[in-house]
Amino acid sequence: FRNAIDSTVCLTALQICLVDLLTSVDITRSTCKGYIGHSAGEIAAGYFDGCLTFETALDVSFLRGDAATSLASSHRGAMMVIRGLERETIEAALLKDCFSLDVACHNGETSITLAGSETELNRFENVISSTNDSVYISPVHTYGVAFHSRLVNDDKLEQKLREVIVCPKMRNSKWVSTCYDMGDNDGGFAGSKYYSSGFKKCVEFERACRSIPENAIVIECGPCALFRSI
C-alpha cells in the first residue's frame, strides 16, 4: 500500500468481511468463548462485539491511518521485531544503556516489538546482535510511524474519534483487551478514549492470550497467519 490510510482501512475492511463470514456459520460473540484484537485489530474486535457498526469501524480506521500519516510527517519513527529474548531482558538492556525506545507489542513470551526513532533502533540492534547470536531481529514496515510508543503524541485523534463514536457502547466481557488491564474502568467502553489509547499504549497480546483455554480452537482474522508461530 502507498500509505497508512489505505493500509489501515483495507485491513479493517478485510477483517470485517472475515467476521461476517464467521457470523454466517454461527461463529459469533454469543457462541465463542472470547476474542482479542491486536493493535488496529481492536477495531474489528469492536465490530465483532457489536460496539461499532460497519461504517463507524471504517471511520475509526481512517482516522487512525490519518493520524499515522500526520505523525510520519513530523518525525521519523520505526519499529523492530525481536524474537528469542524475554521482555524483562530487553527492558533491562534498554535501561542499562539509556535507549529512548519502548516495548510496543508483547506478542509472545520471547517475541517483542520495539518502537522509537530509526537511529535508536539501529543502535540497539547492534548492541543485541553483538551479544546474542541466536536472536532474530527484523524491521517492521510502518510508513515511518513508531506506533505504541512515546513518539505517538497526537492528542487530536481522541477528539476526532469522539465525532464518529457518538454513543460509546460497553464492551462485552468476552472481549479481552490488549491495551487495558482487566477491570480498568477506562477500558470499559469502546469509545474515543479506548481507541486513541490503543494507538499509543503497548499491545499486551501475550497477556491477553493467557486467557485462551487449553485445547481451544483459535481463528485468526487477517490477511495472513501472522500469529501462527506465536
Disulfide bonds with the S-S distance in Angstrom:
none
